[in-house]
Amino acid sequence: MKKLENAAVLVVDMLNDFVTGALACDRGKAIVPATAELLDAARKAGVPVIFCNDAHVAGIDRELKLWGDHAIAGTEGAEVIPELKLSAADYVVPKRRYSGFFQTDLDILLRELGVKTVIMTGLHTHMCVRHTSADAYCLGYDVVVAKQATDSFTEEDYLSGLAYLKTCYGAYAYTNEELIEML
């Protein structure tokens, strides 16, 4: 298996409110061990880990009208789940929309790190992972998906998200075993 070129792992919305809080997702809980395993391997391999986290402004952000209050900046709900062991060497990019790129500094961070390939992890494959992947692709990054470290509210949403990413962005989904070998 070939190595990924200048990769970084993007962790989308693995926050308290998405896993156990306001928008709790049992399927999100199920990917925690695989996500932690991949992040540990990436850190050991010197691959940057970047958390793209919802950090909404209460009463203002558009998404709150659709989804109710969740991941309000500065609250426990907007914190990375403890199982993923946010490290001082990791990067955190707050976001107020679905995409980790929309009006954030994610692109400049990736470019300064020399990243060419993003490994997508997190929630939800058909929404925030999808929108972040779309912007990554449009900005010239190669996109791959961590099959065991992404999910959605339902199996249908998960599978349709994966299919969309592959069809529109050429994003193949790999197992942790395959990704760890490619790091």
Buried (B, 14 or more C-beta within 10 A) or exposed (E): EEEBEBBBBBBBBBBBBBBBBBBEBEBBBEBBEBBBBBBBBBBEEEBBBBBBBBBBEEEEBEBBEEBEBBBBBEBEBBBBBEEBEBEEEBBBBBBBBBBBBEEBEBBEBBEEBEBBBBBBBBBBBBBBBBBBBBBBBEEEBBBBBBBBBBBBBEEEBBEBBBEBBBEEBEBBBBBBEBBBBBB
